[in-house]
Amino acid sequence: MIFRIDERIVFPDPALAEEDGLLAIGGDLSSSRLLLAYANGIFPWYSEDDPILWFSPHERFVLYPERLNVSKTMRKVLRSGVFTITTNKCFNDVIEACSVAPREGQDGTWITADMKAAYNELHRIGAAHSVEVWQGDALVGGLYGIKAGRVFCGESMFSRVSNASKTALIWLCQTGNYDLVDCQVYTEHLESMGAAMISREEYITILHKTIA
């Protein structure tokens, strides 16, 4: 069954999620609710005309930073100095760019106006972070997500030139700040960089350990 959330800041056990990962419906995008969700392996994912839907997939597509596969081509790109990288310099610009660059294999955007406002507030309080990739003065790629312990819950990335989003992800993995990057949804190019599926139970165990 799918649980309906009221004004209380609570979620059902993630193990009760439907086969497609849908766990609950309703509630709001307040910072306290979002932080509780991410701390328990739950995230919102819905379209503009839908109610808020909360997911906890039975498997998670994740990347262990120490298992990151950097191709020879990308090593050459990184050495070339074609890109410069900043973090948390223009979070709103990154989320706006991601909102018009849908995830691989999906139509339209799931980053609604309410989502943008909610994640900008998480950024304001230090819970959401962005990585920006620049070519000269132009923002050409980046990503954003939520920090939960030593897990980076990646929300979305964008690239306006070849290899820009890969550069952002490689930089994130090489900071040493995270034990795991949650990529949420499978893509071929992330798999080529070393991402793989793990069970929700394994994911939540890692998540809770790093938060503790």
DRENKOL-762119 format. One record per residue (C-alpha): residue in one letter; residue number from 1; x, y, z; chain. Coordinates in nm, 4 decimals. Example, Ala and Ser with C-alpha at 12.3 -4.5 7.8 and 13.67 -1.06 7.14 Angstrom:
2
<rec res="A" n="1" xx="1.2300" yy="-0.4500" zz="0.7800" chain="A"/>
<rec res="S" n="2" xx="1.3670" yy="-0.1060" zz="0.7140" chain="A"/>
# end
This chain:
212
<rec res="M" n="1" xx="0.0000" yy="0.0000" zz="0.0000" chain="A"/>
<rec res="I" n="2" xx="0.1059" yy="0.3597" zz="-0.0599" chain="A"/>
<rec res="F" n="3" xx="0.1083" yy="0.5743" zz="0.2530" chain="A"/>
<rec res="R" n="4" xx="-0.0414" yy="0.9207" zz="0.2644" chain="A"/>
<rec res="I" n="5" xx="0.1590" yy="1.1781" zz="0.4581" chain="A"/>
<rec res="D" n="6" xx="-0.0047" yy="1.4487" zz="0.6674" chain="A"/>
<rec res="E" n="7" xx="0.1496" yy="1.7503" zz="0.8387" chain="A"/>
<rec res="R" n="8" xx="0.3618" yy="1.5364" zz="1.0732" chain="A"/>
<rec res="I" n="9" xx="0.7305" yy="1.5090" zz="0.9804" chain="A"/>
<rec res="V" n="10" xx="0.7386" yy="1.1283" zz="0.9589" chain="A"/>
<rec res="F" n="11" xx="0.7842" yy="0.8590" zz="0.6956" chain="A"/>
<rec res="P" n="12" xx="0.6893" yy="0.4920" zz="0.6873" chain="A"/>
<rec res="D" n="13" xx="0.9587" yy="0.2231" zz="0.6887" chain="A"/>
<rec res="P" n="14" xx="1.1327" yy="0.2361" zz="0.3465" chain="A"/>
<rec res="A" n="15" xx="1.1072" yy="-0.1429" zz="0.3270" chain="A"/>
<rec res="L" n="16" xx="0.7327" yy="-0.0964" zz="0.2701" chain="A"/>
<rec res="A" n="17" xx="0.7850" yy="0.0727" zz="-0.0671" chain="A"/>
<rec res="E" n="18" xx="0.6036" yy="-0.0567" zz="-0.3733" chain="A"/>
<rec res="E" n="19" xx="0.7853" yy="-0.2588" zz="-0.6381" chain="A"/>
<rec res="D" n="20" xx="0.8682" yy="0.0596" zz="-0.8304" chain="A"/>
<rec res="G" n="21" xx="1.0040" yy="0.2215" zz="-0.5134" chain="A"/>
<rec res="L" n="22" xx="0.7060" yy="0.4479" zz="-0.4445" chain="A"/>
<rec res="L" n="23" xx="0.6682" yy="0.4754" zz="-0.0682" chain="A"/>
<rec res="A" n="24" xx="0.4388" yy="0.7662" zz="0.0134" chain="A"/>
<rec res="I" n="25" xx="0.2378" yy="1.0534" zz="-0.1255" chain="A"/>
<rec res="G" n="26" xx="0.1692" yy="1.4027" zz="0.0061" chain="A"/>
<rec res="G" n="27" xx="0.3326" yy="1.6191" zz="0.2676" chain="A"/>
<rec res="D" n="28" xx="0.5486" yy="1.9153" zz="0.1745" chain="A"/>
<rec res="L" n="29" xx="0.9030" yy="2.0072" zz="0.0767" chain="A"/>
<rec res="S" n="30" xx="1.0021" yy="2.1722" zz="0.4028" chain="A"/>
<rec res="S" n="31" xx="1.3699" yy="2.1471" zz="0.4916" chain="A"/>
<rec res="S" n="32" xx="1.2989" yy="1.9354" zz="0.7992" chain="A"/>
<rec res="R" n="33" xx="1.0970" yy="1.6838" zz="0.5968" chain="A"/>
<rec res="L" n="34" xx="1.3532" yy="1.6679" zz="0.3159" chain="A"/>
<rec res="L" n="35" xx="1.6431" yy="1.6174" zz="0.5567" chain="A"/>
<rec res="L" n="36" xx="1.4567" yy="1.3376" zz="0.7347" chain="A"/>
<rec res="A" n="37" xx="1.3821" yy="1.1772" zz="0.3992" chain="A"/>
<rec res="Y" n="38" xx="1.7422" yy="1.1788" zz="0.2769" chain="A"/>
<rec res="A" n="39" xx="1.8681" yy="1.0528" zz="0.6129" chain="A"/>
<rec res="N" n="40" xx="1.6500" yy="0.7456" zz="0.5606" chain="A"/>
<rec res="G" n="41" xx="1.7121" yy="0.6740" zz="0.1946" chain="A"/>
<rec res="I" n="42" xx="1.3980" yy="0.8475" zz="0.0670" chain="A"/>
<rec res="F" n="43" xx="1.3717" yy="1.1234" zz="-0.1940" chain="A"/>
<rec res="P" n="44" xx="1.0928" yy="1.3175" zz="-0.3713" chain="A"/>
<rec res="W" n="45" xx="1.0396" yy="1.2621" zz="-0.7427" chain="A"/>
<rec res="Y" n="46" xx="0.7296" yy="1.3851" zz="-0.9216" chain="A"/>
<rec res="S" n="47" xx="0.6107" yy="1.5929" zz="-1.2152" chain="A"/>
<rec res="E" n="48" xx="0.4624" yy="1.9425" zz="-1.2166" chain="A"/>
<rec res="D" n="49" xx="0.0972" yy="1.8349" zz="-1.2134" chain="A"/>
<rec res="D" n="50" xx="0.1385" yy="1.5456" zz="-0.9678" chain="A"/>
<rec res="P" n="51" xx="0.1177" yy="1.5443" zz="-0.5886" chain="A"/>
<rec res="I" n="52" xx="0.4511" yy="1.5040" zz="-0.4073" chain="A"/>
<rec res="L" n="53" xx="0.5689" yy="1.1438" zz="-0.4448" chain="A"/>
<rec res="W" n="54" xx="0.8342" yy="0.9917" zz="-0.2164" chain="A"/>
<rec res="F" n="55" xx="1.0528" yy="0.7046" zz="-0.3341" chain="A"/>
<rec res="S" n="56" xx="1.2833" yy="0.4501" zz="-0.1753" chain="A"/>
<rec res="P" n="57" xx="1.3894" yy="0.2112" zz="-0.4544" chain="A"/>
<rec res="H" n="58" xx="1.4649" yy="-0.1515" zz="-0.3724" chain="A"/>
<rec res="E" n="59" xx="1.8006" yy="-0.1039" zz="-0.5434" chain="A"/>
<rec res="R" n="60" xx="2.0192" yy="0.2067" zz="-0.5549" chain="A"/>
<rec res="F" n="61" xx="2.2555" yy="0.3045" zz="-0.8334" chain="A"/>
<rec res="V" n="62" xx="2.5657" yy="0.4249" zz="-0.6508" chain="A"/>
<rec res="L" n="63" xx="2.9289" yy="0.5105" zz="-0.7060" chain="A"/>
<rec res="Y" n="64" xx="3.2019" yy="0.4321" zz="-0.4536" chain="A"/>
<rec res="P" n="65" xx="3.4606" yy="0.7101" zz="-0.5037" chain="A"/>
<rec res="E" n="66" xx="3.7523" yy="0.4667" zz="-0.4712" chain="A"/>
<rec res="R" n="67" xx="3.6061" yy="0.2602" zz="-0.7564" chain="A"/>
<rec res="L" n="68" xx="3.5724" yy="0.5574" zz="-0.9902" chain="A"/>
<rec res="N" n="69" xx="3.6805" yy="0.4722" zz="-1.3426" chain="A"/>
<rec res="V" n="70" xx="3.8476" yy="0.7684" zz="-1.5129" chain="A"/>
<rec res="S" n="71" xx="3.9074" yy="0.6939" zz="-1.8799" chain="A"/>
<rec res="K" n="72" xx="4.2262" yy="0.7899" zz="-2.0628" chain="A"/>
<rec res="T" n="73" xx="4.0260" yy="1.0484" zz="-2.2524" chain="A"/>
<rec res="M" n="74" xx="3.9008" yy="1.2078" zz="-1.9311" chain="A"/>
<rec res="R" n="75" xx="4.2489" yy="1.2046" zz="-1.7773" chain="A"/>
<rec res="K" n="76" xx="4.3676" yy="1.4000" zz="-2.0793" chain="A"/>
<rec res="V" n="77" xx="4.0762" yy="1.6456" zz="-2.0431" chain="A"/>
<rec res="L" n="78" xx="4.1503" yy="1.6972" zz="-1.6740" chain="A"/>
<rec res="R" n="79" xx="4.5208" yy="1.7567" zz="-1.7397" chain="A"/>
<rec res="S" n="80" xx="4.4482" yy="2.0028" zz="-2.0194" chain="A"/>
<rec res="G" n="81" xx="4.3137" yy="2.2698" zz="-1.7870" chain="A"/>
<rec res="V" n="82" xx="4.0260" yy="2.3396" zz="-2.0239" chain="A"/>
<rec res="F" n="83" xx="3.7883" yy="2.3552" zz="-1.7246" chain="A"/>
<rec res="T" n="84" xx="3.7992" yy="2.5269" zz="-1.3878" chain="A"/>
<rec res="I" n="85" xx="3.5867" yy="2.4057" zz="-1.0982" chain="A"/>
<rec res="T" n="86" xx="3.4134" yy="2.5838" zz="-0.8119" chain="A"/>
<rec res="T" n="87" xx="3.1747" yy="2.4640" zz="-0.5455" chain="A"/>
<rec res="N" n="88" xx="2.8659" yy="2.6394" zz="-0.4062" chain="A"/>
<rec res="K" n="89" xx="2.9411" yy="2.9504" zz="-0.6109" chain="A"/>
<rec res="C" n="90" xx="2.6117" yy="2.9647" zz="-0.8029" chain="A"/>
<rec res="F" n="91" xx="2.3814" yy="2.6914" zz="-0.6735" chain="A"/>
<rec res="N" n="92" xx="2.0681" yy="2.8446" zz="-0.8237" chain="A"/>
<rec res="D" n="93" xx="2.2260" yy="2.8677" zz="-1.1691" chain="A"/>
<rec res="V" n="94" xx="2.3143" yy="2.4983" zz="-1.1510" chain="A"/>
<rec res="I" n="95" xx="1.9661" yy="2.3859" zz="-1.0488" chain="A"/>
<rec res="E" n="96" xx="1.8134" yy="2.6068" zz="-1.3194" chain="A"/>
<rec res="A" n="97" xx="2.0424" yy="2.4532" zz="-1.5812" chain="A"/>
<rec res="C" n="98" xx="1.9578" yy="2.1030" zz="-1.4590" chain="A"/>
<rec res="S" n="99" xx="1.5868" yy="2.1800" zz="-1.4831" chain="A"/>
<rec res="V" n="100" xx="1.6114" yy="2.2292" zz="-1.8604" chain="A"/>
<rec res="A" n="101" xx="1.8458" yy="1.9322" zz="-1.9093" chain="A"/>
<rec res="P" n="102" xx="1.6302" yy="1.6251" zz="-1.8293" chain="A"/>
<rec res="R" n="103" xx="1.7838" yy="1.3053" zz="-1.7015" chain="A"/>
<rec res="E" n="104" xx="1.9003" yy="1.0527" zz="-1.9578" chain="A"/>
<rec res="G" n="105" xx="1.6069" yy="0.8522" zz="-2.0915" chain="A"/>
<rec res="Q" n="106" xx="1.3388" yy="1.0825" zz="-1.9488" chain="A"/>
<rec res="D" n="107" xx="1.1040" yy="1.3319" zz="-2.1070" chain="A"/>
<rec res="G" n="108" xx="1.0449" yy="1.6726" zz="-1.9566" chain="A"/>
<rec res="T" n="109" xx="1.1694" yy="1.7909" zz="-1.6191" chain="A"/>
<rec res="W" n="110" xx="1.0945" yy="1.6783" zz="-1.2649" chain="A"/>
<rec res="I" n="111" xx="1.2620" yy="1.9869" zz="-1.1129" chain="A"/>
<rec res="T" n="112" xx="0.9519" yy="2.1943" zz="-1.0490" chain="A"/>
<rec res="A" n="113" xx="0.9403" yy="2.5525" zz="-0.9220" chain="A"/>
<rec res="D" n="114" xx="0.8609" yy="2.4217" zz="-0.5724" chain="A"/>
<rec res="M" n="115" xx="1.1577" yy="2.1838" zz="-0.5918" chain="A"/>
<rec res="K" n="116" xx="1.3895" yy="2.4666" zz="-0.6908" chain="A"/>
<rec res="A" n="117" xx="1.2716" yy="2.6782" zz="-0.3983" chain="A"/>
<rec res="A" n="118" xx="1.3044" yy="2.3896" zz="-0.1529" chain="A"/>
<rec res="Y" n="119" xx="1.6577" yy="2.2949" zz="-0.2596" chain="A"/>
<rec res="N" n="120" xx="1.7717" yy="2.6553" zz="-0.2636" chain="A"/>
<rec res="E" n="121" xx="1.6579" yy="2.6717" zz="0.0985" chain="A"/>
<rec res="L" n="122" xx="1.8533" yy="2.3524" zz="0.1744" chain="A"/>
<rec res="H" n="123" xx="2.1540" yy="2.5196" zz="0.0158" chain="A"/>
<rec res="R" n="124" xx="2.1011" yy="2.8289" zz="0.2294" chain="A"/>
<rec res="I" n="125" xx="2.1191" yy="2.6197" zz="0.5478" chain="A"/>
<rec res="G" n="126" xx="2.4236" yy="2.4270" zz="0.4262" chain="A"/>
<rec res="A" n="127" xx="2.2641" yy="2.0931" zz="0.3391" chain="A"/>
<rec res="A" n="128" xx="2.2589" yy="2.1143" zz="-0.0417" chain="A"/>
<rec res="H" n="129" xx="2.5728" yy="2.1668" zz="-0.2473" chain="A"/>
<rec res="S" n="130" xx="2.6707" yy="2.2365" zz="-0.6059" chain="A"/>
<rec res="V" n="131" xx="2.9779" yy="2.1788" zz="-0.8179" chain="A"/>
<rec res="E" n="132" xx="3.0260" yy="2.4193" zz="-1.1069" chain="A"/>
<rec res="V" n="133" xx="3.2403" yy="2.3630" zz="-1.4155" chain="A"/>
<rec res="W" n="134" xx="3.3580" yy="2.6675" zz="-1.6069" chain="A"/>
<rec res="Q" n="135" xx="3.5145" yy="2.7299" zz="-1.9447" chain="A"/>
<rec res="G" n="136" xx="3.6489" yy="3.0796" zz="-1.9136" chain="A"/>
<rec res="D" n="137" xx="3.3622" yy="3.2848" zz="-1.7695" chain="A"/>
<rec res="A" n="138" xx="3.0931" yy="3.0474" zz="-1.8990" chain="A"/>
<rec res="L" n="139" xx="2.9179" yy="2.7958" zz="-1.6763" chain="A"/>
<rec res="V" n="140" xx="2.9290" yy="2.4825" zz="-1.8919" chain="A"/>
<rec res="G" n="141" xx="2.8419" yy="2.2016" zz="-1.6515" chain="A"/>
<rec res="G" n="142" xx="2.7781" yy="2.1006" zz="-1.2965" chain="A"/>
<rec res="L" n="143" xx="2.5779" yy="1.9001" zz="-1.0485" chain="A"/>
<rec res="Y" n="144" xx="2.3939" yy="1.9431" zz="-0.7202" chain="A"/>
<rec res="G" n="145" xx="2.2791" yy="1.7222" zz="-0.4369" chain="A"/>
<rec res="I" n="146" xx="2.2317" yy="1.6723" zz="-0.0649" chain="A"/>
<rec res="K" n="147" xx="2.4988" yy="1.5813" zz="0.1893" chain="A"/>
<rec res="A" n="148" xx="2.3781" yy="1.3155" zz="0.4333" chain="A"/>
<rec res="G" n="149" xx="2.6657" yy="1.2104" zz="0.6557" chain="A"/>
<rec res="R" n="150" xx="2.9415" yy="1.1030" zz="0.4169" chain="A"/>
<rec res="V" n="151" xx="2.6937" yy="1.0165" zz="0.1424" chain="A"/>
<rec res="F" n="152" xx="2.6365" yy="1.2632" zz="-0.1401" chain="A"/>
<rec res="C" n="153" xx="2.2808" yy="1.2205" zz="-0.2663" chain="A"/>
<rec res="G" n="154" xx="2.3147" yy="1.3392" zz="-0.6237" chain="A"/>
<rec res="E" n="155" xx="2.0020" yy="1.5013" zz="-0.7624" chain="A"/>
<rec res="S" n="156" xx="2.0923" yy="1.6105" zz="-1.1128" chain="A"/>
<rec res="M" n="157" xx="2.3736" yy="1.7226" zz="-1.3406" chain="A"/>
<rec res="F" n="158" xx="2.4021" yy="1.9085" zz="-1.6666" chain="A"/>
<rec res="S" n="159" xx="2.6571" yy="1.9587" zz="-1.9411" chain="A"/>
<rec res="R" n="160" xx="2.6649" yy="2.2255" zz="-2.2106" chain="A"/>
<rec res="V" n="161" xx="2.9920" yy="2.1011" zz="-2.3597" chain="A"/>
<rec res="S" n="162" xx="3.1415" yy="1.7537" zz="-2.3815" chain="A"/>
<rec res="N" n="163" xx="3.2815" yy="1.6079" zz="-2.0575" chain="A"/>
<rec res="A" n="164" xx="3.1732" yy="1.8974" zz="-1.8327" chain="A"/>
<rec res="S" n="165" xx="2.9378" yy="1.6979" zz="-1.6099" chain="A"/>
<rec res="K" n="166" xx="3.1869" yy="1.4088" zz="-1.5933" chain="A"/>
<rec res="T" n="167" xx="3.4486" yy="1.6563" zz="-1.4749" chain="A"/>
<rec res="A" n="168" xx="3.2149" yy="1.7713" zz="-1.1959" chain="A"/>
<rec res="L" n="169" xx="3.1502" yy="1.4135" zz="-1.0818" chain="A"/>
<rec res="I" n="170" xx="3.5180" yy="1.3182" zz="-1.0906" chain="A"/>
<rec res="W" n="171" xx="3.6067" yy="1.6263" zz="-0.8869" chain="A"/>
<rec res="L" n="172" xx="3.3358" yy="1.5397" zz="-0.6323" chain="A"/>
<rec res="C" n="173" xx="3.4644" yy="1.1829" zz="-0.5955" chain="A"/>
<rec res="Q" n="174" xx="3.8237" yy="1.2962" zz="-0.5573" chain="A"/>
<rec res="T" n="175" xx="3.7586" yy="1.5444" zz="-0.2761" chain="A"/>
<rec res="G" n="176" xx="3.7759" yy="1.2659" zz="-0.0158" chain="A"/>
<rec res="N" n="177" xx="3.4620" yy="1.4031" zz="0.1493" chain="A"/>
<rec res="Y" n="178" xx="3.2315" yy="1.1134" zz="0.0657" chain="A"/>
<rec res="D" n="179" xx="3.2173" yy="0.7376" zz="0.1119" chain="A"/>
<rec res="L" n="180" xx="2.9385" yy="0.6995" zz="-0.1428" chain="A"/>
<rec res="V" n="181" xx="2.7681" yy="0.8970" zz="-0.4190" chain="A"/>
<rec res="D" n="182" xx="2.4025" yy="0.8075" zz="-0.4664" chain="A"/>
<rec res="C" n="183" xx="2.3245" yy="0.8398" zz="-0.8385" chain="A"/>
<rec res="Q" n="184" xx="1.9620" yy="0.7225" zz="-0.7857" chain="A"/>
<rec res="V" n="185" xx="1.8785" yy="0.6374" zz="-1.1478" chain="A"/>
<rec res="Y" n="186" xx="2.0742" yy="0.4089" zz="-1.3794" chain="A"/>
<rec res="T" n="187" xx="2.2507" yy="0.5581" zz="-1.6810" chain="A"/>
<rec res="E" n="188" xx="2.4993" yy="0.3948" zz="-1.9134" chain="A"/>
<rec res="H" n="189" xx="2.7587" yy="0.6690" zz="-1.8844" chain="A"/>
<rec res="L" n="190" xx="2.7582" yy="0.6528" zz="-1.5039" chain="A"/>
<rec res="E" n="191" xx="2.7935" yy="0.2758" zz="-1.5225" chain="A"/>
<rec res="S" n="192" xx="3.0968" yy="0.3258" zz="-1.7474" chain="A"/>
<rec res="M" n="193" xx="3.2474" yy="0.5408" zz="-1.4699" chain="A"/>
<rec res="G" n="194" xx="3.2066" yy="0.2642" zz="-1.2126" chain="A"/>
<rec res="A" n="195" xx="2.8559" yy="0.3084" zz="-1.0729" chain="A"/>
<rec res="A" n="196" xx="2.6655" yy="-0.0085" zz="-0.9832" chain="A"/>
<rec res="M" n="197" xx="2.3469" yy="-0.1278" zz="-0.8184" chain="A"/>
<rec res="I" n="198" xx="2.3340" yy="-0.2174" zz="-0.4495" chain="A"/>
<rec res="S" n="199" xx="2.0365" yy="-0.3182" zz="-0.2370" chain="A"/>
<rec res="R" n="200" xx="1.8393" yy="-0.0599" zz="-0.0433" chain="A"/>
<rec res="E" n="201" xx="1.9368" yy="-0.2387" zz="0.2782" chain="A"/>
<rec res="E" n="202" xx="2.3071" yy="-0.2037" zz="0.1991" chain="A"/>
<rec res="Y" n="203" xx="2.2603" yy="0.1582" zz="0.1001" chain="A"/>
<rec res="I" n="204" xx="2.0730" yy="0.2506" zz="0.4183" chain="A"/>
<rec res="T" n="205" xx="2.3290" yy="0.0656" zz="0.6329" chain="A"/>
<rec res="I" n="206" xx="2.6090" yy="0.2746" zz="0.4798" chain="A"/>
<rec res="L" n="207" xx="2.4017" yy="0.5919" zz="0.5043" chain="A"/>
<rec res="H" n="208" xx="2.3161" yy="0.5488" zz="0.8733" chain="A"/>
<rec res="K" n="209" xx="2.6729" yy="0.4505" zz="0.9578" chain="A"/>
<rec res="T" n="210" xx="2.8163" yy="0.7665" zz="0.8028" chain="A"/>
<rec res="I" n="211" xx="2.5512" yy="0.9867" zz="0.9653" chain="A"/>
<rec res="A" n="212" xx="2.6195" yy="0.8307" zz="1.3068" chain="A"/>
# end
